[in-house]
Amino acid sequence: MIRYYIFLSFSILLEIIGAGFMKVSQGFTKPAASLVIITTYVLALIFYVLLTKQHGLGLINALWSGIGTVIVSAGGIILFQESMSMFKMGGILLIVAGVFGLHLPKPRIDTRKVV
């Protein structure tokens, strides 16, 4: 299980770095920044694919994209002075709630028949 969280963390971190460099690359016009984007996304997808071998695709995708979206949005606001509105904040909070909701324990369903 530790390996799962390590791979997921690396995948998310690489995706965040790649997304940040998208802004820096100015539409792939900066070669060094463009190389960082390509490299980080390829590595992120390698970890992502390895995760899906033994874990549910829906859960992995939701966590990867949800956590990445929240952090990239916060980074855009902090590092690139992107706008912030109540709607944007509400959307980010809903994503965070969804990520936590995916990790809640499943309720046990008693399948025994009572006669």
Secondary structure, 3 states (H helix, E strand, C coil): CHHHHHHHHHHHHHHHHHHHHHHHHCCCCCHHHHHHHHHHHHHHHHHHHHHHCCCCHHHHHHHHHHHHHHHHHHHHHHHCCCCCCHHHHHHHHHHHHHHHHHCCCCCCCCCCCCC
